[in-house]
């Protein structure tokens, strides 16, 4: 029986096994915490039916894992062919969401998908498309990376354009994506003077977003409050949850602050993790994200192809930076941003795109393993022939 299970997993579950293990651990942990954190939400909107949110979140997690599995079975080089079309689609979708999208928290970030009754954030698609496009462009232009016309102008234009459009409705997401792009360009050997040019482009794009975007005033007030030492209500309740959790926590399902902490199942779910599972649980979650980053970067180190390494690096940075920023906000190290905790927070299409990103990372890992197996096979055949 064990042999059959191993045979099936070896055939169908490929790529880095540590990444698979980390993703499953975070997903299961997310289901448990969201089930607890959504209790007050259930009593406000679902007559106390907490199972409704448990089933909904579990289904979305399962769907994201399915998306990840399908994505990891596809040769990662195929994604290079899709990036151009994904970027072209992303730009008008971001514009449409900005002008005509569904308004939540004073920002039009969502587009209602007809017939299926869910909302879609174009920024999720745009993030994935931009990272994959940068990896593609950097891989193809490694020999002429200093060429301003052929290499740098397209890179800077796409980075500034997509981040600027996202910033019109979501400044924090745009800033995180911009940081990821900077890291990716640095790994891709773009000279520092051109990275400085990108910083200037990003600065002016940010000014335009603050002036003409929907969340400019909110973003500035949050930054001002943070540097002035003012503690918003959400962060205050988060501190209380962390203090109650202590080292060992109150135990699964025993959170009290979930009844007072806004977005306890989403933006501030890490506070509920610490309240119920203690600092030990919070450190364990942080450790899992750092392991995910390490394994994603390990794929980069083992990759013989520039595109695969850059793609894995960019997507790994995007997921883990978002997680670190979310954790930092919860413990008071940064202003409130509205970023969710990947794989744990309750979400919709964001979970699916996280699964897709992880599937692409696993696809790169699988491709490198297959290449290594082929090389080892050739060496063995050569040794036998000798």
DOKEMI-268976 format. One record per residue (C-alpha): residue number from 1; residue in three letters; y, z, x. Coordinates in Angstrom, 3 decimals, decimal comma. Layout:
N
[NUM "ala" [Y Z X]]
...
//
This chain:
386
[1 "unk" [0,000 0,000 0,000]]
[2 "unk" [2,415 0,981 2,759]]
[3 "unk" [1,513 -2,181 4,641]]
[4 "unk" [2,337 -4,320 1,581]]
[5 "unk" [5,683 -2,573 1,083]]
[6 "unk" [6,556 -3,137 4,751]]
[7 "unk" [5,499 -6,766 4,495]]
[8 "unk" [7,682 -7,273 1,414]]
[9 "unk" [10,725 -5,590 2,962]]
[10 "unk" [10,342 -7,537 6,204]]
[11 "unk" [10,376 -10,742 4,172]]
[12 "unk" [13,106 -9,968 1,635]]
[13 "unk" [15,279 -7,205 3,173]]
[14 "unk" [16,578 -8,628 6,429]]
[15 "unk" [19,496 -7,955 8,737]]
[16 "unk" [20,500 -4,635 10,256]]
[17 "unk" [18,323 -1,904 8,617]]
[18 "unk" [20,874 0,800 9,453]]
[19 "unk" [23,546 -1,008 7,405]]
[20 "unk" [21,111 -1,218 4,489]]
[21 "unk" [20,422 2,519 4,760]]
[22 "unk" [24,132 3,426 4,938]]
[23 "unk" [24,970 1,250 1,928]]
[24 "unk" [22,170 2,732 -0,181]]
[25 "unk" [23,174 6,295 0,785]]
[26 "unk" [26,833 5,685 -0,117]]
[27 "unk" [25,878 3,951 -3,372]]
[28 "unk" [23,577 6,758 -4,544]]
[29 "unk" [26,130 9,374 -3,493]]
[30 "unk" [28,797 7,438 -5,419]]
[31 "unk" [26,722 7,415 -8,606]]
[32 "unk" [26,242 11,195 -8,448]]
[33 "unk" [29,897 11,971 -7,728]]
[34 "unk" [31,346 9,518 -10,260]]
[35 "unk" [29,020 10,900 -12,947]]
[36 "unk" [30,508 14,321 -12,309]]
[37 "unk" [34,121 13,219 -11,753]]
[38 "unk" [34,256 11,090 -14,909]]
[39 "unk" [33,537 14,070 -17,158]]
[40 "unk" [37,137 14,607 -18,270]]
[41 "unk" [37,553 10,854 -18,710]]
[42 "unk" [34,547 10,825 -21,030]]
[43 "unk" [35,990 13,591 -23,211]]
[44 "unk" [39,312 11,763 -23,497]]
[45 "unk" [38,013 8,286 -24,263]]
[46 "unk" [34,293 8,445 -25,077]]
[47 "unk" [33,863 11,601 -27,219]]
[48 "unk" [32,232 13,442 -24,322]]
[49 "unk" [29,645 10,729 -23,677]]
[50 "unk" [29,458 11,047 -19,887]]
[51 "unk" [26,325 8,899 -19,835]]
[52 "unk" [28,459 5,924 -20,841]]
[53 "unk" [30,311 6,006 -17,524]]
[54 "unk" [27,126 6,844 -15,616]]
[55 "unk" [25,355 3,789 -17,016]]
[56 "unk" [28,378 1,560 -16,515]]
[57 "unk" [28,922 2,600 -12,904]]
[58 "unk" [25,197 2,453 -12,111]]
[59 "unk" [25,011 -1,086 -13,471]]
[60 "unk" [28,013 -2,154 -11,386]]
[61 "unk" [26,478 -0,586 -8,263]]
[62 "unk" [23,182 -2,337 -8,958]]
[63 "unk" [25,010 -5,630 -9,496]]
[64 "unk" [26,938 -5,188 -6,239]]
[65 "unk" [23,664 -4,543 -4,389]]
[66 "unk" [22,221 -7,691 -5,967]]
[67 "unk" [25,274 -9,662 -4,823]]
[68 "unk" [24,835 -8,206 -1,342]]
[69 "unk" [21,157 -9,182 -1,280]]
[70 "unk" [21,874 -12,750 -2,406]]
[71 "unk" [24,734 -13,093 0,095]]
[72 "unk" [22,597 -11,866 2,994]]
[73 "unk" [19,947 -14,517 2,246]]
[74 "unk" [22,519 -17,316 2,707]]
[75 "unk" [23,189 -18,619 6,210]]
[76 "unk" [26,544 -17,113 7,185]]
[77 "unk" [27,708 -20,448 8,650]]
[78 "unk" [27,775 -21,812 5,101]]
[79 "unk" [30,622 -19,420 4,252]]
[80 "unk" [32,804 -21,198 6,809]]
[81 "unk" [32,726 -24,279 4,583]]
[82 "unk" [33,883 -22,318 1,538]]
[83 "unk" [36,850 -20,477 3,047]]
[84 "unk" [39,353 -23,307 2,649]]
[85 "unk" [38,591 -23,665 -1,056]]
[86 "unk" [38,635 -19,884 -1,574]]
[87 "unk" [42,100 -19,647 0,009]]
[88 "unk" [43,421 -22,544 -2,049]]
[89 "unk" [42,151 -20,855 -5,216]]
[90 "unk" [43,434 -17,405 -4,200]]
[91 "unk" [47,101 -18,336 -3,839]]
[92 "unk" [47,675 -19,598 -7,435]]
[93 "unk" [45,552 -16,746 -8,826]]
[94 "unk" [47,777 -14,208 -7,046]]
[95 "unk" [50,865 -15,943 -8,405]]
[96 "unk" [49,400 -16,002 -11,923]]
[97 "unk" [48,490 -12,308 -11,781]]
[98 "unk" [51,972 -11,423 -10,540]]
[99 "unk" [53,695 -13,255 -13,389]]
[100 "unk" [51,225 -13,133 -16,278]]
[101 "unk" [48,441 -10,689 -15,382]]
[102 "unk" [47,480 -7,525 -17,234]]
[103 "unk" [49,916 -4,698 -16,506]]
[104 "unk" [48,497 -1,351 -15,444]]
[105 "unk" [50,608 1,322 -13,718]]
[106 "unk" [53,644 -0,967 -13,759]]
[107 "unk" [51,934 -3,747 -11,803]]
[108 "unk" [50,343 -7,031 -12,871]]
[109 "unk" [47,317 -6,992 -10,557]]
[110 "unk" [44,564 -7,962 -12,965]]
[111 "unk" [43,498 -11,108 -14,760]]
[112 "unk" [41,448 -10,711 -17,942]]
[113 "unk" [38,282 -12,784 -17,729]]
[114 "unk" [37,560 -14,363 -21,121]]
[115 "unk" [34,276 -13,809 -22,983]]
[116 "unk" [32,913 -11,146 -20,582]]
[117 "unk" [35,522 -8,444 -21,204]]
[118 "unk" [36,239 -7,355 -17,643]]
[119 "unk" [39,310 -7,571 -15,434]]
[120 "unk" [39,444 -9,333 -12,084]]
[121 "unk" [41,784 -8,567 -9,189]]
[122 "unk" [42,630 -11,783 -7,314]]
[123 "unk" [43,537 -9,671 -4,272]]
[124 "unk" [39,807 -8,892 -3,799]]
[125 "unk" [39,033 -12,595 -3,502]]
[126 "unk" [42,122 -13,219 -1,365]]
[127 "unk" [41,179 -10,491 1,153]]
[128 "unk" [37,698 -11,879 1,661]]
[129 "unk" [38,942 -15,474 1,795]]
[130 "unk" [41,697 -14,749 4,324]]
[131 "unk" [39,418 -12,815 6,694]]
[132 "unk" [36,758 -15,541 6,562]]
[133 "unk" [39,407 -18,253 7,024]]
[134 "unk" [40,902 -16,522 10,061]]
[135 "unk" [37,430 -16,147 11,576]]
[136 "unk" [36,807 -19,854 10,994]]
[137 "unk" [40,135 -20,967 12,465]]
[138 "unk" [39,859 -18,666 15,480]]
[139 "unk" [36,295 -19,801 16,214]]
[140 "unk" [37,245 -23,492 16,079]]
[141 "unk" [40,411 -23,089 18,143]]
[142 "unk" [39,240 -20,779 20,942]]
[143 "unk" [39,843 -23,471 23,569]]
[144 "unk" [43,391 -24,149 22,385]]
[145 "unk" [44,423 -20,791 21,019]]
[146 "unk" [47,839 -21,102 22,711]]
[147 "unk" [48,667 -24,308 20,838]]
[148 "unk" [51,489 -23,333 18,492]]
[149 "unk" [51,295 -26,330 16,179]]
[150 "unk" [47,517 -26,619 15,724]]
[151 "unk" [46,464 -22,988 15,974]]
[152 "unk" [49,184 -20,404 15,611]]
[153 "unk" [51,322 -21,826 12,814]]
[154 "unk" [48,356 -22,110 10,374]]
[155 "unk" [47,193 -18,588 11,312]]
[156 "unk" [50,623 -17,034 10,888]]
[157 "unk" [51,373 -18,999 7,719]]
[158 "unk" [48,177 -17,985 5,926]]
[159 "unk" [48,471 -14,338 7,010]]
[160 "unk" [52,115 -14,063 5,961]]
[161 "unk" [51,656 -16,047 2,755]]
[162 "unk" [48,585 -14,273 1,356]]
[163 "unk" [49,720 -10,782 2,407]]
[164 "unk" [53,165 -11,486 0,971]]
[165 "unk" [51,747 -12,562 -2,397]]
[166 "unk" [49,511 -9,501 -2,580]]
[167 "unk" [52,478 -7,265 -1,677]]
[168 "unk" [54,338 -8,433 -4,788]]
[169 "unk" [52,046 -6,243 -6,884]]
[170 "unk" [50,164 -4,056 -4,388]]
[171 "unk" [51,956 -3,105 -1,168]]
[172 "unk" [49,246 -0,819 0,198]]
[173 "unk" [46,519 -3,479 -0,113]]
[174 "unk" [48,792 -6,005 1,595]]
[175 "unk" [49,500 -3,601 4,477]]
[176 "unk" [45,798 -2,839 5,006]]
[177 "unk" [44,920 -6,540 4,933]]
[178 "unk" [47,728 -7,261 7,395]]
[179 "unk" [46,383 -4,580 9,751]]
[180 "unk" [42,896 -6,076 9,507]]
[181 "unk" [44,276 -9,527 10,302]]
[182 "unk" [46,100 -8,144 13,343]]
[183 "unk" [42,888 -6,598 14,670]]
[184 "unk" [40,961 -9,801 14,018]]
[185 "unk" [43,548 -11,941 15,802]]
[186 "unk" [43,523 -9,516 18,738]]
[187 "unk" [39,733 -9,769 19,010]]
[188 "unk" [40,099 -13,542 18,676]]
[189 "unk" [42,191 -13,554 21,908]]
[190 "unk" [45,514 -14,495 20,334]]
[191 "unk" [48,227 -13,700 22,943]]
[192 "unk" [50,274 -10,550 22,386]]
[193 "unk" [53,546 -12,453 22,121]]
[194 "unk" [52,204 -14,326 19,119]]
[195 "unk" [50,901 -11,118 17,560]]
[196 "unk" [54,466 -9,824 17,897]]
[197 "unk" [55,611 -12,919 15,984]]
[198 "unk" [53,136 -12,054 13,243]]
[199 "unk" [54,565 -8,533 13,065]]
[200 "unk" [58,017 -10,050 12,509]]
[201 "unk" [56,604 -12,334 9,794]]
[202 "unk" [54,910 -9,342 8,162]]
[203 "unk" [58,101 -7,286 8,346]]
[204 "unk" [60,156 -9,895 6,506]]
[205 "unk" [57,368 -10,451 3,977]]
[206 "unk" [57,396 -6,700 3,352]]
[207 "unk" [61,154 -6,674 2,822]]
[208 "unk" [60,830 -9,469 0,267]]
[209 "unk" [58,061 -7,593 -1,514]]
[210 "unk" [60,136 -4,420 -1,677]]
[211 "unk" [63,114 -6,374 -3,001]]
[212 "unk" [61,407 -8,677 -5,492]]
[213 "unk" [57,948 -7,173 -6,024]]
[214 "unk" [56,850 -4,911 -8,852]]
[215 "unk" [55,932 -1,878 -6,749]]
[216 "unk" [58,662 -1,926 -4,111]]
[217 "unk" [60,546 1,028 -5,555]]
[218 "unk" [57,372 3,051 -6,038]]
[219 "unk" [56,235 2,336 -2,486]]
[220 "unk" [59,566 3,375 -1,004]]
[221 "unk" [59,713 6,583 -3,047]]
[222 "unk" [56,186 7,540 -1,990]]
[223 "unk" [57,037 6,969 1,664]]
[224 "unk" [60,274 8,951 1,328]]
[225 "unk" [58,532 11,847 -0,423]]
[226 "unk" [55,800 11,935 2,210]]
[227 "unk" [58,169 12,066 5,171]]
[228 "unk" [60,329 14,648 3,374]]
[229 "unk" [57,297 16,899 2,976]]
[230 "unk" [57,163 16,678 -0,824]]
[231 "unk" [53,671 17,056 -2,320]]
[232 "unk" [52,973 14,940 -5,449]]
[233 "unk" [50,954 16,422 -8,314]]
[234 "unk" [47,857 14,370 -7,435]]
[235 "unk" [47,847 15,531 -3,827]]
[236 "unk" [48,484 19,141 -4,872]]
[237 "unk" [45,413 19,070 -7,141]]
[238 "unk" [43,472 17,401 -4,341]]
[239 "unk" [44,357 20,268 -1,988]]
[240 "unk" [43,122 22,760 -4,582]]
[241 "unk" [39,810 20,891 -4,884]]
[242 "unk" [39,361 20,868 -1,105]]
[243 "unk" [40,198 24,580 -0,874]]
[244 "unk" [37,677 25,423 -3,612]]
[245 "unk" [34,979 23,373 -1,904]]
[246 "unk" [35,108 25,260 1,378]]
[247 "unk" [32,301 24,574 3,811]]
[248 "unk" [29,303 24,321 1,488]]
[249 "unk" [30,936 23,297 -1,814]]
[250 "unk" [30,545 24,436 -5,405]]
[251 "unk" [27,403 22,408 -5,950]]
[252 "unk" [26,741 19,020 -7,630]]
[253 "unk" [28,429 18,732 -11,029]]
[254 "unk" [30,370 22,005 -10,667]]
[255 "unk" [33,815 20,572 -9,993]]
[256 "unk" [36,691 22,219 -11,857]]
[257 "unk" [39,507 20,050 -10,523]]
[258 "unk" [38,037 16,926 -12,098]]
[259 "unk" [39,704 18,197 -15,290]]
[260 "unk" [43,144 18,264 -13,651]]
[261 "unk" [43,082 15,698 -10,841]]
[262 "unk" [44,259 12,229 -11,976]]
[263 "unk" [41,956 9,375 -10,900]]
[264 "unk" [39,304 11,885 -9,788]]
[265 "unk" [36,628 9,215 -10,257]]
[266 "unk" [38,568 6,569 -8,323]]
[267 "unk" [41,451 7,059 -5,865]]
[268 "unk" [40,793 10,790 -5,329]]
[269 "unk" [37,009 10,886 -5,576]]
[270 "unk" [36,792 12,193 -1,991]]
[271 "unk" [38,456 15,432 -3,133]]
[272 "unk" [35,661 15,895 -5,694]]
[273 "unk" [33,096 15,209 -2,965]]
[274 "unk" [34,494 18,069 -0,878]]
[275 "unk" [34,818 20,392 -3,883]]
[276 "unk" [31,179 19,877 -4,879]]
[277 "unk" [29,522 19,258 -1,509]]
[278 "unk" [31,929 21,048 0,818]]
[279 "unk" [33,334 19,968 4,137]]
[280 "unk" [29,761 19,207 5,190]]
[281 "unk" [29,495 16,585 2,443]]
[282 "unk" [32,913 15,132 3,296]]
[283 "unk" [32,047 14,877 7,005]]
[284 "unk" [28,716 13,250 6,118]]
[285 "unk" [30,477 10,556 4,054]]
[286 "unk" [32,984 9,963 6,861]]
[287 "unk" [30,084 9,719 9,312]]
[288 "unk" [28,403 7,056 7,165]]
[289 "unk" [31,548 4,903 7,216]]
[290 "unk" [31,853 5,261 10,992]]
[291 "unk" [28,199 4,263 11,365]]
[292 "unk" [28,921 1,228 9,187]]
[293 "unk" [31,819 0,285 11,466]]
[294 "unk" [29,705 0,791 14,585]]
[295 "unk" [26,842 -1,335 13,302]]
[296 "unk" [29,239 -4,033 12,136]]
[297 "unk" [30,843 -4,129 15,589]]
[298 "unk" [27,389 -4,079 17,185]]
[299 "unk" [26,726 -7,348 15,390]]
[300 "unk" [29,859 -8,661 17,106]]
[301 "unk" [28,590 -7,588 20,534]]
[302 "unk" [25,209 -9,246 19,957]]
[303 "unk" [26,575 -12,445 18,453]]
[304 "unk" [26,473 -15,626 20,525]]
[305 "unk" [28,632 -17,502 18,032]]
[306 "unk" [32,350 -16,791 17,765]]
[307 "unk" [32,508 -17,316 13,998]]
[308 "unk" [29,717 -14,857 13,200]]
[309 "unk" [31,146 -12,162 15,442]]
[310 "unk" [34,698 -12,524 14,155]]
[311 "unk" [33,551 -12,642 10,526]]
[312 "unk" [31,477 -9,477 10,902]]
[313 "unk" [34,315 -7,696 12,722]]
[314 "unk" [36,949 -8,618 10,136]]
[315 "unk" [34,881 -7,580 7,130]]
[316 "unk" [33,748 -4,340 8,799]]
[317 "unk" [37,349 -3,450 9,639]]
[318 "unk" [38,499 -4,207 6,091]]
[319 "unk" [35,922 -1,911 4,444]]
[320 "unk" [36,180 0,995 6,879]]
[321 "unk" [39,989 0,943 7,209]]
[322 "unk" [40,268 1,159 3,421]]
[323 "unk" [37,852 4,105 3,425]]
[324 "unk" [39,762 5,907 6,182]]
[325 "unk" [43,091 5,379 4,416]]
[326 "unk" [41,657 6,723 1,149]]
[327 "unk" [40,306 9,804 2,927]]
[328 "unk" [43,603 10,259 4,773]]
[329 "unk" [45,576 10,239 1,522]]
[330 "unk" [43,259 12,785 -0,098]]
[331 "unk" [43,647 15,258 2,805]]
[332 "unk" [47,418 14,684 3,058]]
[333 "unk" [47,634 12,511 6,158]]
[334 "unk" [49,472 9,689 4,400]]
[335 "unk" [51,417 8,792 1,249]]
[336 "unk" [49,570 8,044 -1,982]]
[337 "unk" [48,373 4,426 -1,905]]
[338 "unk" [46,027 3,878 -4,836]]
[339 "unk" [43,203 2,645 -2,586]]
[340 "unk" [39,653 3,316 -3,770]]
[341 "unk" [36,780 4,612 -1,642]]
[342 "unk" [34,460 1,621 -1,037]]
[343 "unk" [30,958 1,886 -2,551]]
[344 "unk" [31,731 5,316 -4,048]]
[345 "unk" [34,739 5,066 -6,387]]
[346 "unk" [34,178 3,778 -9,900]]
[347 "unk" [35,250 0,164 -10,058]]
[348 "unk" [34,489 -3,311 -11,295]]
[349 "unk" [35,043 -6,482 -9,336]]
[350 "unk" [36,085 -4,444 -6,273]]
[351 "unk" [32,501 -3,183 -6,028]]
[352 "unk" [31,176 -6,721 -6,303]]
[353 "unk" [33,425 -8,036 -3,534]]
[354 "unk" [32,498 -5,072 -1,325]]
[355 "unk" [28,850 -5,965 -1,889]]
[356 "unk" [29,605 -9,592 -1,064]]
[357 "unk" [31,379 -8,579 2,164]]
[358 "unk" [28,456 -6,395 3,229]]
[359 "unk" [26,026 -9,172 2,372]]
[360 "unk" [27,911 -11,550 4,668]]
[361 "unk" [27,818 -8,958 7,481]]
[362 "unk" [24,060 -8,644 6,958]]
[363 "unk" [23,768 -12,436 6,942]]
[364 "unk" [25,401 -12,560 10,379]]
[365 "unk" [23,036 -9,823 11,552]]
[366 "unk" [20,040 -11,679 10,118]]
[367 "unk" [21,107 -14,905 11,818]]
[368 "unk" [21,392 -13,198 15,191]]
[369 "unk" [17,964 -11,593 14,752]]
[370 "unk" [16,425 -14,960 13,917]]
[371 "unk" [18,088 -16,586 16,930]]
[372 "unk" [16,817 -13,786 19,173]]
[373 "unk" [13,301 -14,134 17,742]]
[374 "unk" [13,404 -17,889 18,365]]
[375 "unk" [14,544 -17,350 21,972]]
[376 "unk" [11,807 -14,766 22,563]]
[377 "unk" [9,245 -17,137 21,087]]
[378 "unk" [10,339 -19,933 23,408]]
[379 "unk" [10,165 -17,593 26,400]]
[380 "unk" [6,646 -16,531 25,468]]
[381 "unk" [5,557 -20,141 25,055]]
[382 "unk" [7,096 -21,010 28,416]]
[383 "unk" [5,345 -18,068 30,069]]
[384 "unk" [1,973 -19,131 28,595]]
[385 "unk" [2,527 -22,709 29,801]]
[386 "unk" [3,249 -21,485 33,309]]
//
